[in-house]
């Protein structure tokens, strides 16, 4: 209580000092929440790509088309347990991509069985997985579902017809059979179709001149290759090497290359955002140092008195450290509160179909509050040390 | 047994090339329950002597023995503990903390020396004794000078010290208030058998003591038992 009264004795100065910490923690909370959101996206990619080997066309081939028969060849490679065709299309062709931290809306077609092999697990908020061998069924990710406001049994035309679509634009009607829970990463903006529907969209996407000459049921855009569950990423790299050596006309990318690319991108982004926020917070911390030095200078007689009535150096140091820590904690709580409010309001007002910008996590909360408190304590060390070392006789007679 | 034993107690300060002999080989004893006034002109060494008896200053030479303990052999933490348990200090400027109310000011020493659970009750009793029980929630700044000094005296008593040291306790109050404060000190001395040593310029206060020690240039030049006739 005495600490709060001491802080409130110099209201304007205390408000300015606490404000310094508030601004720093506010920056740390918002920038950190952006970084956390980005990291969640990255983590999804890391999880997905660390569980399979991506096989695409060989270097030099522009069109992403492969004979589906390559799947059988790949399955013969040592260590390969399963391989699935994969097709990807824009869900909103011609749409201008807004600045967003999420993935674009995509149509991903393949074998529904593949989800059992992936490390990136999805769960259903409503409905169920696409039935094997079926056509005309779609499973929507949480974000794309919210954008189009669909429920189980509704229909959706995919790809979405652009407002300025040409007369020959083709899309198809699908029944929504499942809606996924949010994953905070790629599946949220995906619409999942069966392989046959993917091949139908592939045909639609081909130039009209060759459209009828290519047997799309014998074509895939890429192949996702899986080893037995639990296989290490190092072993998957070796499988990629074996595919490249034994199967012609394809290019298998080592999962470690993709995963490291994701991780380095995430680390750089996190470092930049966190460093900017920490800089703001450290500047706030300097104001605590200044305030505490002034508090010591103003309370020299008080310090002398406390020593005269039995306080030890440790007592005095502890009291001033606690006061600085309380300033840090006050600033931290207020700054975090405002920052959390901003992230909640901005996320709530994110336009339909766009991924949210912020992700507040327990880790970020603990870090932001913990850093503010620690900063207050550290900022108080030097002033507290000076206070504790004051000679009581001199201090008592200080004017 | 003597409560305090000063044995050639000396405090010298260096000021440039010269040495200030603030206290110069003082030897005396102060027994349990005495009421001693230390008088002398400014610069005679009164305050230095009080600071040393209050264990705030270490001597340059000599010994200070308090209840059989040679204080020169104690470290800083032990000195702080001894100060908190055995000595009560009262200053001319009261030195009450503005952030605390009257009761909290009186209880302040308990924060550093924890000697039991009845500290709050003791503080309330002391405030009643100094006739301030109706002001315990007031801020120190809301009290008159005399009231603040009574709070300071109550604070000095809260840890039940055996020695109270007062530095010009009536220096900042009017004559009537000074008389009330002296009466309060006498009652503490007589009822609680607390040893009281008061440094003062005020001859009226000194006259109320049972013993007067006069200092000059850091030395004791007189050490007398006070009688009403001697004062007159």
Interface residues (C-beta under 8 A of the other chain):
Chain A: X2 X5 X6 X9 X301 X302 X304 X305 X306 X307 X308 X309 X310 X311 X312 X313 X314 X315 X392 X393 X396
Chain B: X51 X54 X56 X57 X76 X77 X80 X81 X83 X84 X85 X89 X91 X93 X95 X97 X98 X99 X100 X104 X108 X109 X111 X112 X113 X155 X159
